[in-house]
Amino acid sequence: MSIHFSRIFALELLENGGENPGVSKIYFGGGPYSYINWVQNDFMVRDLTYTPLLINPKRRDEYFVDLRSIKVHGFTVPINKKLLSINKKTGIGGTKVDILIPYTTLETSIYKAFIQTHFEWAGKWNIQNGIWMDHPVNISRVAPVSPFTACYNSSTLPRVSAFSGDYLSGASVALIFPKSVWNISLFDLVRVNEGVDCVGVLDGGSNPTTSIVIGARQISFLEFDISRSRLGFVEPNLHESSF
């Protein structure tokens, strides 16, 4: 007796959250995808958001998406739009998902603009923080730690509260697609040592084959629905334990 699955598989990467950090899973055949929310102590089902998968005529075995722009805490990163398109003759350019690389990589001009937007966000946050707080703590940059080039003093970063403690809010990143938005909160910073958090993206070079490669660090849960040519995603959730 043979078992036939739908052409759907999903990946769960729980490096930083849940009750079993470091545990990853793969699902075949589609959802629903259940997990235990350990704040509410109840079973819940992931609510996925979708964006179309694109076909790269030269690299059909890779998973490309139609990324239109990137925002850092609401500030749009200036990007040469040509880099976001796939050249139909060469297959160069565009954006793909690749969990085999640990950190998202950006073509050099995109990377520089991305990091600069991070710094501009920090500067504007410091100004606003100084206006509304009697004793403000300004976000402070520190010496970079390889392979990263943008690092902050952890104690000066704004935080969000959770029932189990405080988590760094960092500079939340949003990937903008034509009809949906993939918010990557909390997973865009990397704790490199005690007291230092770095922006967890890398310079992919000035002439990469793919302009933007979304790596494992920025991924919590993805569904690859090959039958419908779409990618399903959820925002990183620190309050879950899947089964």
Beta strands, then each sheet from edge to edge (+ up, - down):
strand 1: 8-14
strand 2: 23-28
strand 3: 34-37
strand 4: 42-45
strand 5: 49-54
strand 6: 63-65
strand 7: 69-72
strand 8: 75-76
strand 9: 95-97
strand 10: 104-106
strand 11: 141-142
strand 12: 151-153
strand 13: 159-162
strand 14: 165-168
strand 15: 173-176
strand 16: 181-184
strand 17: 189-193
strand 18: 196-199
strand 19: 201-203
strand 20: 212-214
strand 21: 221-225
strand 22: 230-234
strand 23: 240-242
sheet 1: 2+ 1- 21+ 22- 5+ 6- 9+ 20+ 10- 19-
sheet 2: 4+ 3- 23+
sheet 3: 8+ 7- 15+ 16-
sheet 4: 11+ 12- 18+ 17-
sheet 5: 13+ 14-
end
